[in-house]
Amino acid sequence: MDASLAQDIEIETIAEILPELTYYQILEVDALAETSVIEKSYRVVARRLHPDRYARNPNETTKKKANQIYRAIMEAWKTLKDPESRETYDQELEEGHRRMTVEAKKQAEAAAAAAANPIHAAQTEKGMKFWRMALRNWHDGEYSGAAMNIQFALNFEPDNDTFKEWLQKAKTADEEGADEKGKNAYKLRIV
């Protein structure tokens, strides 16, 4: 069989069933698979179905469908590699959606942005008040003030892992700053 004809058949077959596949099926993994297993499978599938493999195929439809398939593979990987996006997707699957809805994507992206940006870490109004003061202190290099305000914020949100992480950072930075103050090279000594 001609190589380009074999490619046409493979791509056409995958493109036909693509709307019915879940992200797990696209990446050829079980829904309970660990992220490391999903990553390995993603690499194999992405390599096998990469559009560059079809660049010499004379059939333009095959090339377009290969690009669509590859976009679905990338979408599946992007969703399943992030624990928060994966959790949102799993909820969408339970509701009968094979792909993430636009609203679910926005929620997952907002959660990822919140995780990446510490300003959104607070969950309560009072926690937010002290958290913002702590971030202001951090920005100004006042690490002891940052640690104190994070402690206050933790009174309102004792289970906030971001607060705990930044409290440790502030304490460490404050200790390092105290060490540096003792080593001032320009300090005048009167004998």
Sequence and secondary structure as in RCSB ss.txt:
>XXXX:A:sequence
MDASLAQDIEIETIAEILPELTYYQILEVDALAETSVIEKSYRVVARRLHPDRYARNPNETTKKKANQIYRAIME
AWKTLKDPESRETYDQELEEGHRRMTVEAKKQAEAAAAAAANPIHAAQTEKGMKFWRMALRNWHDGEYSGAAMNI
QFALNFEPDNDTFKEWLQKAKTADEEGADEKGKNAYKLRIV
>XXXX:A:secstr
  HHHHHHHHHHHHHHHGGG  HHHHTT  TT  HHHHHHHHHHHHHHT GGGGTT S HHHHHHHHHHHHHHHH
HHHHHHSHHHHHHHHHHHHTT SS  HHHHHHHHHHHHHHH GGG   SHHHHHHHHHHHHHHHTT HHHHHHHH
HHHHHH TT HHHHHHHHHHHHHHHHHHHHHTT TT     
